[in-house]
Structures are given as C-alpha cells and as structure tokens.
Amino acid sequence: MTKQESKKIELKKIRLDGGTQPRKKLHEDNVQHLTEVLLDGKKMKNNPVVYFDGKDNWLADGFHRFNAHKRAGYTEMECDIVIGTKRDAFIYSLGANSEHGMPRTNEEKRDSVVTALNDIELSEESDQKIASICKRSEEHTSELQSRLHRMP
C-alpha cells in the first residue's frame, strides 16, 4: 500500500459493499468505545484506509471507526487514500488490524488466510506471499493449506 494522501471523505461516499470486511461481524463494544472517543472530542489513532478507483471509495480498513463516526453523528471522516481497485482493497483488508486497531481474534486470523487460499487468483501464490498479505507466519499458512487440501 502506498498512501497517496489523507483527507476527509463524506461517509455516504464510502463503499462498504465490496467484500472488503474480513471480520464476520462488528464488535459492538468496540464501536461504542470509539463512538465515545469521538464524542469526547478526541481523534482516532489511525485513519481508516480507503482505496479510490477513480469513481468509488472502497473501505479496506476501519469498519469499526466508520460505524463509530456514523453513530456519533459525523457526516465525514479523515481517511488515508490509496489509488487502487476494489480488488486491491480486498487484498489489503486480509491483513488489516494486524498492527493497530482492534486486534484480530485467532479465528479472524485463520479466516483471512483461508479466504486467501480459497481465492481463485491468490490461491496460485506461494504460501510465503499469502502469509505476507494476511500478516501471518508462513508456517501457519502452510499448515492451513495442507488441511484445506486434505478436506474431501
């Protein structure tokens, strides 16, 4: 990811429907906490990441922050903008929250690797490359790869 710029984007102009949310659900307690942070007048530590394809803004990282802004009554939020496609946003999202934000659960970490291994294009990549994308170890990725291939 090469961040192009940071700027405020209207919430209604941010697309959430591109399959770029790797978590199965939002964690309500985290959304509430972030909403309270905003209502207290504080800033988020990290901006959400949005991929702009020339037409649409695809949210790749920051779904809890997006929902907190909405709940707090904001109409826009500061985002890090990356020039790229919905596909780029999807790939980036597989490693989201590995270094900041709400930590991924073990199940969420596993799911991101399984999603990549089941993806028609990413499945052609090496375990090392998939591990790098998902921010997991190559050993963990290879183990999941072996388990998936053993399934009937």
C-alpha positions in Angstrom: 0.0 0.0 0.0 1.3 3.4 -0.9 -0.7 6.1 0.9 -1.4 8.9 -1.6 -2.9 11.4 0.8 -5.1 11.9 3.9 -8.4 13.8 3.5 -11.9 14.0 4.8 -14.5 11.9 2.9 -18.2 12.0 3.3 -19.4 8.8 4.9 -22.1 8.4 2.2 -19.3 8.3 -0.4 -17.5 5.4 1.2 -18.5 1.9 -0.1 -18.8 -0.9 2.4 -20.2 -3.5 0.0 -17.1 -4.6 -1.8 -16.3 -7.7 0.2 -13.5 -5.8 1.9 -14.6 -6.5 5.5 -12.8 -9.7 6.6 -14.5 -9.8 10.0 -17.7 -11.8 10.2 -19.3 -9.2 12.5 -18.6 -5.8 14.0 -17.8 -5.9 17.7 -20.4 -3.6 19.3 -18.3 -2.9 22.4 -15.5 -1.5 20.2 -17.9 0.6 18.1 -19.3 2.0 21.3 -15.9 2.8 22.7 -14.8 4.5 19.5 -18.1 6.5 19.4 -17.4 7.7 23.0 -13.8 8.7 22.0 -15.3 10.8 19.1 -18.0 12.4 21.3 -15.3 13.3 23.8 -13.7 15.3 21.0 -10.6 13.1 20.6 -9.1 11.9 17.4 -8.6 8.3 16.3 -5.0 7.0 16.4 -5.1 5.7 12.8 -7.2 6.8 9.9 -9.3 4.3 8.1 -7.9 3.2 4.7 -9.9 3.8 1.6 -9.0 2.6 -1.9 -10.1 5.0 -4.7 -10.5 3.6 -8.1 -11.4 6.9 -9.9 -15.1 6.5 -9.1 -15.6 4.7 -5.8 -14.0 4.8 -2.3 -13.7 1.2 -1.1 -13.2 0.9 2.7 -10.4 -1.6 3.3 -9.6 -0.9 7.0 -11.6 0.9 9.5 -15.2 -0.6 9.6 -15.5 -0.1 13.4 -14.2 3.5 13.0 -16.6 4.1 10.2 -19.6 3.0 12.2 -18.4 5.0 15.2 -18.3 8.2 13.1 -21.8 7.4 11.8 -23.2 6.7 15.3 -21.6 9.9 16.7 -23.4 11.9 14.0 -20.4 12.7 11.8 -21.0 13.1 8.1 -17.4 12.7 7.1 -14.1 11.2 8.4 -10.4 11.6 7.8 -9.1 8.7 5.7 -5.8 7.6 4.2 -6.5 7.4 0.5 -4.8 4.8 -1.7 -5.2 4.8 -5.5 -6.4 1.3 -6.3 -9.2 -1.0 -7.2 -11.8 -2.8 -5.2 -9.7 -5.9 -5.6 -6.7 -4.1 -4.2 -8.8 -3.1 -1.2 -9.9 -6.7 -0.7 -6.3 -7.9 -0.7 -5.2 -5.2 1.7 -8.1 -6.0 4.0 -6.9 -9.6 4.5 -4.0 -8.2 6.7 -6.0 -5.3 8.3 -5.7 -4.8 12.1 -2.5 -6.9 12.4 -0.6 -3.9 13.8 -3.3 -1.4 15.0 -7.0 -1.1 15.8 -8.9 -3.9 17.4 -6.7 -7.0 17.3 -8.0 -9.8 15.2 -9.1 -13.0 17.0 -7.4 -16.2 16.2 -10.5 -17.2 14.2 -10.3 -14.0 12.2 -6.6 -14.5 11.5 -7.3 -18.0 10.3 -10.3 -16.9 8.2 -8.2 -14.3 6.4 -5.7 -17.0 5.4 -8.4 -19.4 4.4 -10.1 -16.6 2.3 -6.9 -16.0 0.5 -6.2 -19.7 0.0 -9.7 -20.1 -1.5 -9.4 -17.1 -3.7 -9.1 -18.1 -7.4 -6.1 -15.7 -8.0 -4.4 -15.7 -4.6 -4.5 -19.5 -4.4 -1.9 -19.5 -7.1 0.5 -17.6 -5.0 3.1 -19.1 -2.7 2.4 -19.7 1.0 5.0 -17.1 1.7 3.2 -14.5 -0.4 -0.2 -15.3 1.2 1.3 -15.2 4.7 2.7 -11.7 3.8 -0.6 -10.5 2.6 -2.5 -11.8 5.6 0.2 -10.8 8.1 0.6 -14.4 9.3 3.5 -16.8 9.5 4.4 -18.9 6.5 4.3 -21.9 8.8 0.7 -21.1 9.8 -0.3 -20.5 6.2 1.3 -23.8 5.0 -0.4 -25.7 7.8 -3.8 -24.3 6.7 -3.0 -25.0 3.1 -2.3 -28.7 3.9 -5.6 -29.0 5.9 -7.6 -27.5 3.1 -6.1 -29.9 0.6 -6.9 -32.9 2.8 -10.6 -32.0 3.1 -13.0 -34.1 1.0 
